[in-house]
Amino acid sequence: MNFGPVLTPDGTSARLDATLAWWLLLGGAALFALLLALLLRGVFSRARPLRPGLWVLGGGVLLPLVVLGALGSYGLRDLAGPAFAPSTRALVAIDAKPWWWQIRLIDPAGGADLVLANELVLPVGRPVRLALTSHSLIHSLWVPALAGKMDLIPGHINHLTLQADRPGTWRGPCAEFCGIAHARMVLNVVALPPPQYEAWLRQQRQDAAPPRTPAQ
C-alpha cells in the first residue's frame, strides 16, 4: 500500500497524522542511533560498564514513560481534532457493501437524499461529516491524504470528518481485508471548488431525461 499521501497531507486532520508520522520516524532514527552507539561502546570501549540498575531505570522505566507519554498526549490531541469533532447530523452516510461503497448525500432541507456509488464529492475547504456503517462485513475506510482510517462495522455507526484543502482526486481503499474482491473496493474522493460543487450538486439532483424511443 502506498504510504506517500500520509506524509504529504491535503487535509486538516491528515496534517496531525503526518506530524505524528514524522515524529515517529525521527524518534525511531534517534533511538536506533543511540542503541548503535551503545553497541559500539560495549564492543570497542574498555570503559567500566554502567550499573545494571541504571539501565533498568533509564531504559526500562524513564524512557518508555517519556516516549509513550508524549505519543499518548499527541494522540489525544488528534482525537480532539476536526476529524472526530462532534456533530448533530451527518451530511453524508456511507454504507459499505460487498464490495462497493454506497454514498448517500443527506439533504439538510429535508428533501430527497442523493444516492451515489463509489465516489464521494466534497467542497474544497469545508468539513464534511461522514456517518459510516457496513452492510454485512467489517470494512475500513482510509483516505491517507485527508484523514486517518475508520472502521465500518455492521449494526454500528462511526463518524469521521473529511476536509480537502485543495481541488483534487484521492483514492480511499478498504483497509480491512473483507473477502475475494477486497483489492477492488476503492472509494474515489473528489474535491471541487465550492461554486463547482454547488453546480455539480444541482445537476445531480435534476431528474433524468426520459429515454428516447428509437426511430422505426
Secondary structure, DSSP 4 states (H G I P E B T S, - for coil): ---HHHHS--SHHHHHHHHHHHHHHHHHHHHHHHHHHHHHHHHH--SPPPPHHHHHHIIIIIHHHHHHHHHHHHHHHHHTSGGG---SS-SEEEEEETTEEEEEE--TTS-PPEEEESEEEEETT--EEEEEEESSS-EEE--TTT---EEE-BT--EEEEE--SSSEEEEEEB-S--STTGGG-EEEEEEE-HHHHHHHHHHHHSPPPPPPPPP-
